[in-house]
Amino acid sequence: MFCWEIMKKMVTWLKKNWISLLALIISVVALFYTHKQSSLASKQAYLHIEPVMKTYFDLPKEKNPVFVIANEGDIPVVSVSVGNRVFVFNKNISKIAAAAEFGRIFSPGAIFCEYLKPSEYRDLELIKVKPQEHLIVAYEFHIKYFRETDMREFDRTEYHFIDGHNLVKHADFLQNKFYRILMSEITNFRMPEQERIPGTLRQYLDATSGKNGKSGQPNASADANKPHR
């Protein structure tokens, strides 16, 4: 009986106020649709903006080399990953004498960041090979990330070289007489799987370089100084 009375009151109220209720429903639907369209328009507005992910490689005196990847664009990127391989090339025999891979995500020697906002960066401390005039050390970085708005994938591979005691940019190293030989060796080289730092590479490491192959602590400060490119 009580429920029946409530139902009668509700029907009476709806008869008197159905126009107002309908107007409220229409307003809510319109508001939802406007928000959805606004969100879609916002995403589409960012689709033409390309991420700007720049890298830096530095060779501090008496310290390990440092690799930095920085978001210098206007939009965030997601799932940023960097794998690292190191090759020690002996100029006397024109062969790769030692190598190691540090590219496993969440392991020492790799960078992984779920979300990187503009002006943020991540850094990685690398192993240091003792400088010798007959050696060229090639640091390879496989970089992958996604644009947040549409999950478009971007990936590239970069190289940085240390020839003897000198840090050489990739563009400048193109003229080196060993460049083609070294890159061919890298392409065909089969990476050892037994050890993270194989014994063949360990003998070339600089004993003063500290924790060889250990990833540096990520630093997301927008104000911190980055190494020079």
C-alpha positions in Angstrom: 0.0 0.0 0.0 2.8 2.3 0.9 4.6 1.6 -2.4 1.4 2.3 -4.3 1.1 5.7 -2.7 4.7 6.6 -3.6 4.1 5.5 -7.2 0.9 7.7 -7.5 2.9 10.7 -6.2 5.7 10.1 -8.7 3.2 9.9 -11.6 1.5 13.0 -10.5 4.9 14.8 -10.1 6.0 13.7 -13.6 2.7 14.9 -15.2 3.3 18.4 -13.7 7.1 18.6 -14.3 7.8 16.4 -17.4 8.8 19.4 -19.4 11.4 20.5 -16.9 12.7 16.9 -16.5 13.0 16.6 -20.3 14.9 19.9 -20.5 17.3 18.7 -17.8 17.9 15.4 -19.6 18.6 17.3 -22.9 21.0 19.7 -21.1 23.0 16.8 -19.6 23.2 15.0 -22.9 24.3 18.2 -24.7 26.9 18.9 -22.0 28.3 15.3 -22.3 28.4 15.6 -26.1 30.1 19.0 -26.0 32.8 17.7 -23.6 33.4 14.7 -25.8 33.7 16.9 -28.9 36.0 19.2 -27.1 38.2 16.4 -26.0 38.3 14.9 -29.5 39.1 18.3 -31.0 41.9 18.8 -28.4 43.5 15.5 -29.4 43.2 16.2 -33.1 44.9 19.6 -32.6 47.9 17.8 -31.1 48.1 15.1 -33.9 50.2 17.4 -36.2 52.7 18.1 -33.4 55.8 15.9 -33.6 57.6 14.9 -30.4 61.1 16.4 -30.1 63.3 13.9 -28.3 66.9 14.9 -28.2 69.9 13.0 -27.0 73.2 14.0 -25.4 76.4 12.0 -24.9 79.1 13.3 -22.6 82.5 12.0 -21.5 83.3 13.6 -18.2 87.0 13.5 -17.1 87.8 10.5 -14.9 84.1 9.4 -14.9 81.9 7.1 -16.9 80.3 8.3 -20.1 76.8 9.6 -19.7 73.8 9.3 -22.1 70.8 11.6 -21.8 67.5 11.6 -23.6 65.4 14.7 -23.2 61.9 15.7 -24.2 62.4 19.1 -25.7 59.1 19.3 -27.5 55.7 20.6 -26.6 53.9 17.4 -25.9 54.4 14.4 -23.6 55.7 11.0 -24.8 55.0 7.6 -23.2 56.8 4.3 -22.9 60.2 5.7 -23.6 62.8 2.9 -23.8 66.6 3.0 -24.6 68.7 -0.1 -25.1 72.5 0.1 -25.1 75.1 -2.0 -26.8 78.9 -1.4 -26.5 81.5 -2.5 -29.1 85.3 -2.4 -28.7 86.9 -2.3 -32.2 90.6 -3.1 -32.6 92.1 -1.0 -35.4 95.2 -3.3 -35.6 93.1 -6.3 -36.7 90.0 -4.4 -38.0 87.7 -6.6 -35.9 85.4 -6.2 -32.9 87.5 -7.5 -30.0 84.7 -7.3 -27.4 81.1 -6.3 -26.9 78.2 -6.4 -24.5 74.5 -5.6 -24.5 72.7 -3.7 -21.7 69.3 -3.4 -23.4 66.9 -5.4 -21.2 64.2 -3.2 -19.9 64.2 -2.7 -16.1 67.8 -4.0 -16.0 71.1 -2.1 -15.5 72.1 -0.4 -18.7 68.7 0.4 -20.0 66.3 3.4 -19.7 62.6 2.9 -19.4 60.1 5.7 -18.5 56.3 5.3 -18.7 55.7 9.1 -19.1 58.0 11.9 -20.0 56.7 15.4 -19.9 58.2 18.4 -21.9 61.5 19.6 -20.3 62.0 16.3 -18.5 64.8 13.9 -19.2 66.4 10.6 -18.1 70.1 9.8 -18.0 72.2 6.6 -18.1 75.7 6.0 -16.8 77.6 3.8 -19.2 80.6 1.5 -18.9 83.9 3.1 -19.6 86.6 1.4 -21.7 90.2 2.4 -21.0 91.3 4.7 -23.8 93.9 3.3 -26.1 94.9 4.7 -29.4 94.3 1.4 -31.3 90.8 1.1 -30.0 87.5 2.6 -31.1 84.6 2.2 -28.7 81.1 2.4 -30.4 78.1 3.0 -28.1 74.8 2.0 -29.8 71.5 3.2 -28.5 68.1 1.9 -29.7 65.5 4.5 -28.8 61.8 4.0 -28.9 58.8 6.1 -27.6 55.2 6.8 -28.4 53.2 10.0 -28.9 50.6 10.1 -26.2 47.7 11.5 -28.3 47.5 8.7 -30.8 50.2 6.2 -29.6 52.2 6.6 -32.8 55.5 4.8 -32.5 58.9 6.5 -33.1 62.1 4.6 -33.0 65.7 5.2 -34.1 69.2 3.9 -33.5 72.1 6.2 -32.7 75.9 5.8 -32.4 78.5 7.6 -30.5 82.2 6.9 -30.9 85.3 7.2 -28.8 88.4 7.0 -31.0 91.4 6.5 -28.8 90.9 9.4 -26.3 88.6 11.5 -28.4 84.8 11.6 -28.4 83.6 11.8 -32.0 80.1 12.6 -33.3 78.5 10.2 -35.7 78.5 12.8 -38.5 82.2 13.4 -38.1 83.1 9.8 -37.8 81.6 9.0 -41.3 84.9 10.1 -42.8 87.0 7.8 -40.6 88.7 5.1 -42.7 87.4 2.4 -40.3 83.8 3.6 -40.3 82.5 1.2 -42.9 84.4 -1.8 -41.5 83.2 -1.1 -38.0 79.6 -0.7 -39.0 79.8 -3.9 -41.0 81.2 -5.7 -38.0 78.4 -4.4 -35.8 75.8 -5.5 -38.3 77.1 -9.0 -38.4 78.3 -9.3 -34.8 76.6 -12.0 -32.7 76.2 -10.7 -29.1 77.4 -13.0 -26.3 74.6 -14.1 -24.0 76.4 -15.8 -21.1 77.5 -12.7 -19.1 76.2 -9.2 -18.8 79.8 -8.0 -19.1 81.7 -10.8 -20.9 85.3 -11.5 -19.9 86.5 -10.4 -23.4 85.1 -6.9 -22.6 86.0 -6.8 -18.9 89.7 -6.7 -19.8 89.2 -3.4 -21.6 87.3 -1.6 -18.8 88.8 1.4 -17.0 89.4 0.3 -13.4 88.8 3.9 -12.3 85.3 4.2 -13.9 83.4 3.1 -10.8 80.3 0.8 -11.1 80.7 -0.3 -14.7 77.5 -0.8 -16.5 75.3 0.4 -13.7 72.4 2.7 -14.6 72.6 6.1 -13.1 69.6 7.4 -11.1 67.0 9.0 -13.4 66.8 12.8 -12.9 63.6 14.4 -14.1 64.5 18.0 -13.1 63.9 20.5 -15.8 66.5 22.8 -14.4 69.4 20.4 -14.1 72.2 20.8 -16.6 72.4 18.4 -19.5 75.7 17.3 -21.2 76.6 18.8 -24.5 75.5 17.1 -27.7 
